Amino acid sequence: MPEIGRISRGMLTARLPANLAQSESFRPAPHLSSGLIWFDFRMSDNREFIEEFLVESSENLDQLDKDLLALEADPADAPRLASVFRTVHTIKGNSGFFGFSKLGALAHSGEHLLGKLRDGRLRLDDRIAGTLYTMVDAVRAILRSIEATGGEGDQDYRELSRSLTAAAEQAESTLPGAVGPDESKATQASPVAANAAPAPAPSPSTTESTPSTGIPAAGEKPEDGPTPAAAVTATPATPSPEPVSSVATTGVAAAGVTAAESSVRVDVDLLASILDLVGELVLARNQLRSIDSDDPAVQACSQRINAVTNALQETAVKTRLQPVEHVFSRFPRTVRDLAVSCGKEVQLVIDGADTELDRSLIESIRDPLTHLLRNAVDHGIEPPAERVAKGKPRAGRLSLRAFNESGRVTIEVSDDGAGIAFEKVREKAVTRGLVSAADAASMPPDRVLQFIFEPGFSTAAQVTSVSGRGVGMDVVRTNIEAIGGTVDIHSAPGAGTTVCVHVPLTLAIMPALVVRCGTERFAIPQSAVGELVPLAKDRSGPRIEGLHDAPVMRVRGRLVPIVFLDQFLGVRDQTACREDGTVVLVRVDDREFGLVVDGMRSAGGHLRCRELLDSASLSTIVVKPIGALLAGLGLYSGATVLGDGGVVLILDLRGLQRLAKLPPVDHEPDAPAVPTAELADRYLVCGTPAGRRVAVPLADVVRLERYARQDVQEVGRRRVVRRGDAFTPLADIDAMLGSPSVTLPTNVNVVVVSADSGCLGLAVDSILDVLVAESPLQPAGMAGLAGMLALGGMATEVVDLGAMRNHAIVEGHR
Amino acid sequence: MNVTDRRAPAPTPVAHRYCAFRLGDACFAVPADGVVEVLRGGRLTTVPLAPEGVLGLLHLRGRIVPVIDPGVRLGLASGARDRATHLVIALQDDWYGLLIDEMLDVVEISEDHIDPSTSSLSEGSGEALAGVFAAPDRLVHLLDPQRMIHSLVRPRPPFSERQGVHHG
């Protein structure tokens, strides 16, 4: 066992985490009697103590950021100075204890500087604050390195130590608050500057000695942490501020102790297993309730167990929740840095930081929120001069609010800046071809704002170091939607912008619709479910149109693609619910589709409560992982155990949508009555990329599919897509018909048709409708067209699929 | 957070304990320290479109456990037999159930008695086998659970190929 640190016995009992004393891994060896034990803290056995140290230090650093911000506002806040000193001292002590010498040296230099500040021998100014922030960041970097690799990393922090020391030493020669600008320059965040400046003589020697002094420093003070007494006695030279700081510090320390006593650190795995066991108990409770008994004593007991189980489940779920404070606590610092780099003045107001959210979600909202704050500071809030000219206060107000709202958590980022320029967004959307100029002009402002969520969309005139590269809001939305949330944006020109992020309280528990499909049951997250549409055998109600593999349903003017769940999952070879199933309309990433599941309607056509419960029911489910083996399928996002003890898979709608290659929904508000004509007279009407309106006989349509642009391969001058084992040629209708060929969009909608001698894909821009011919087919006299006819009151060209296929194979797309 | 593996036993250099079980006419064994539970019966939920060899999901003490048919890759016909016993093993954080015919015994096998040749079974099973131990009355095939799970689960062909359209 290699020797890492040699620790005196007294110190060990005082400073070790309390649980080490009982830990199995800590077996006092015979040489304990000599008063010394040798202990390797890098052994994997002791990893957990280092983990604990890391967690604790990271929390301390967050507190440090907060304290430094407060100190910038009020540099004379003695209790806070003492608290900062204490925090750094603790980090120093712990790092010495674990043998992290770089960290120890750095913290030592910081402690030295802070000691001077605390004793009033130096006054905190912007430059010193900057140096201290750099130190906090450096400590964080070391801790991250320890967490990732177990070592402190190769980074050299001696320069930083030196500039910390230099800042402290300068105070020696100057009076409090009278630090000359020329001298304090050296204390600026940049270590290079500190190095270049004529450093006071004692500083290099101090730095050299710190790695060694850092370790014994902890041992020198066997008492638990820097008590106020120790802190004060360490600097007896301090004259007047001493009594004040001493009293105030004691108060803070006392408050700290009570806070620490009311909470306990618990292993997350332990909490998870408690939750699992509670789940088991709920199942047993359900079984107990199903047992009939006339004995009133048994009934009373059963009821009591029922109530207690419910309460226990609620409490257990609460253990997963953490206040959003964990994420919010870093934001004041982030906003400060942003404001400085953008030359703005920003006042951040945080409200509702105690709102709780599942711990697994807390981390997922950090990046999106940081991005929103960055947007607000960089784009939203105007420079101070401009604000004053507009009659606003110099400092912009940035508000971050979290609150509970209808079972979800809403986080609102709101600024009083310039707002979003609707006209610019409109213009940009038209230039980028997202919308036609005419459509854009008639769009209401709220609809226009939605373009902000398009990938690569930015109205920033210039790229700054902070934002404006056009990656952003789409990523924010993607990240939030990935955890089942939504993002809203509202903006008033001149008055500011508000972005609301709604996220579920937890992912571990969610309301879901449990549907039946053949002999199986599946859970569908309720947040995605729009409505349930029962299909009627007598075809009186809504029904599914389209044959082959491209079924659609018409819902209030929209054509919604349909997936027969039983057929898709292979539960049944042929779907059994085309006529008496129920369509669950779901929406994922702003795209709608229908899942046909087994019927929820009785033969008489009326929904009966009992049957509804049998075939589909809403319940709150506990989500459990299914392991990499099955998660890799991309079809199921987890599983749950229902009240009857049965395991039910949770459908991953995003994956399902991807695997089913569903086409997008198109809105057709003035849709005509449901066509009733024979299939031969029905046509699928599409828009081509160049804007032509063309039709394909519905009888020839095999599937509607959607491919990413990179899935379309160019072979010679031909475009093909891989479908299964074979390549399907992709026809460019526009090129064939003489319209200019348009480059492919990011996602290519493909109508797969069966032509004379095989399969052919038609790359179209949009699928407009399925319509019945209103006139006989008239010859069009043009290669590639079978003719022309009236569809939906408009002359529409009907594609000659045979010619198209030849063109696609022989000619290519040019 | 969870750094220490609480289940990890101190490695014994010479002998290991194995759980032996019967699968068809052959005898197999897995390291005993990975075994969580032996379960008779239990309700399986089938997983549509699951990889071959995955029989379904089992609920055990709050966990969802995929149940696997080891016979698929071990060259044994996976016909319906009297199998209704699940041997639940732990691999890192995941649990897996193996559907076996009969639980036999826990045996201690010394490393030097294990013959690394694995030719006695079919070709494809080699990767899942760690060796063979010749007991007085039979051959015990030692399984490497990690490799077995990996070799058992041959994902089905990509989805699009299965959903290929039925036409020329």
Chai-1 contact restraints between the chains, C-beta under 6 A:
chainA,res_idxA,chainB,res_idxB,connection_type,confidence,min_distance_angstrom,max_distance_angstrom,comment,restraint_id
A,R47,B,V3,contact,1.0,0.0,6.0,A-B,restraint_1
A,E48,B,V3,contact,1.0,0.0,6.0,A-B,restraint_2
A,V268,B,M1,contact,1.0,0.0,6.0,A-B,restraint_3
A,D269,B,N2,contact,1.0,0.0,6.0,A-B,restraint_4
A,D276,B,G62,contact,1.0,0.0,6.0,A-B,restraint_5
A,G279,B,G62,contact,1.0,0.0,6.0,A-B,restraint_6
A,E280,B,G62,contact,1.0,0.0,6.0,A-B,restraint_7
A,L569,B,P48,contact,1.0,0.0,6.0,A-B,restraint_8
A,L569,B,L49,contact,1.0,0.0,6.0,A-B,restraint_9
A,G570,B,P48,contact,1.0,0.0,6.0,A-B,restraint_10
A,V571,B,P48,contact,1.0,0.0,6.0,A-B,restraint_11
A,K624,B,I64,contact,1.0,0.0,6.0,A-B,restraint_12
A,I626,B,I64,contact,1.0,0.0,6.0,A-B,restraint_13
A,G627,B,P66,contact,1.0,0.0,6.0,A-B,restraint_14
A,G627,B,D94,contact,1.0,0.0,6.0,A-B,restraint_15
A,L629,B,P66,contact,1.0,0.0,6.0,A-B,restraint_16
A,L629,B,V153,contact,1.0,0.0,6.0,A-B,restraint_17
A,A639,B,I64,contact,1.0,0.0,6.0,A-B,restraint_18
A,V641,B,H59,contact,1.0,0.0,6.0,A-B,restraint_19
A,V647,B,T45,contact,1.0,0.0,6.0,A-B,restraint_20
A,V647,B,L57,contact,1.0,0.0,6.0,A-B,restraint_21
A,V647,B,H59,contact,1.0,0.0,6.0,A-B,restraint_22
A,L659,B,F159,contact,1.0,0.0,6.0,A-B,restraint_23
A,V702,B,V165,contact,1.0,0.0,6.0,A-B,restraint_24
A,R703,B,V165,contact,1.0,0.0,6.0,A-B,restraint_25
A,G724,B,S160,contact,1.0,0.0,6.0,A-B,restraint_26
A,G724,B,E161,contact,1.0,0.0,6.0,A-B,restraint_27
A,G724,B,G164,contact,1.0,0.0,6.0,A-B,restraint_28
A,S754,B,H167,contact,1.0,0.0,6.0,A-B,restraint_29
A,G758,B,G168,contact,1.0,0.0,6.0,A-B,restraint_30
